[in-house]
Amino acid sequence: MLIALHDSDDTNFPNLALMKIAAWYRQQGHEVVWYAPDEAAQYDRVFSSKVFTWTAEDSGLPPWAVKSGTGYGIFTTLPDAVEHICPDYSIYRHVHERRNSRRKRPEPEYSLGFITRGCSNNCSWCIVPRKEGEVRAHADVEEFCRHRHVVLLDNNVLAHDHGIAQIEKMARLGLRVDFNQGLDARRIDGPIARRLASLGWFKPLRLACDQKGQMPVVERAVNLLRAAGARPKEYFCYVLVTDVDEAYERTMFLRGLGLAPFAQAYRDFTNDTTPTIKQRLYCRWVNHKALFKSILWPDYWEQEKTRRGLAA
């Protein structure tokens, strides 16, 4: 069979589900290619994955394409035989040859996967508990690890003993890690800080400060990590933005701790709530490091209101 894959989001980050589907079909002896609309009649099956709800619907897919992912509002899971296969990292090697895109996405030089799934926090803005349920053990890192660098997509790896055991294993294996979705600062105590300090890091150590109540917790976690000798590239902190003035207070607090804040405007799952222009400009100010270092937010906001003719 000829299997076509379609990454609806088309970002610079590889799609794990598609890499697993590719690995499974190739293991069965089938050919796997990237979807091209003008070749749709040739395909036996088309699989489209979409992570983000705000990604525009792709009208170029055939009606019989199999669609899944949070962006489509479809929470199907892969069969175990596919879920627990090592991803085919090579499918991105020539992705730019199959698309009308300026992006040049080479084969990832890191491994990608989950060692736990789910989360028990039930944050009001997060879809993970609804999608995946309570936190649970999922896989051993060696199931999907084929590189020295590993990107973990776990949503709350510190909330399960299996996650802690895998951190110890990754340290023994000499892997360099990135907990891409962040670590829960509330779960970082002295012993956990020492375990995290034993890891190698190839990306920042990521935390989150989405509410004012988390500020002292983040400060305590960072102090414990630094005291334990954790030496990531930098300490990075996600900042959820709803009320901009409140987010500014958190951002400046994090800046004072020597953390690199990264602002994300709130969007609800149905995508009915879109960021306001003030939220978008605030995120731009935080995330554009030249702006962040050269001008304070109140001054930048007044400057942009004047330039754009916005009401006071």
Disulfide bonds with the S-S distance in Angstrom:
none
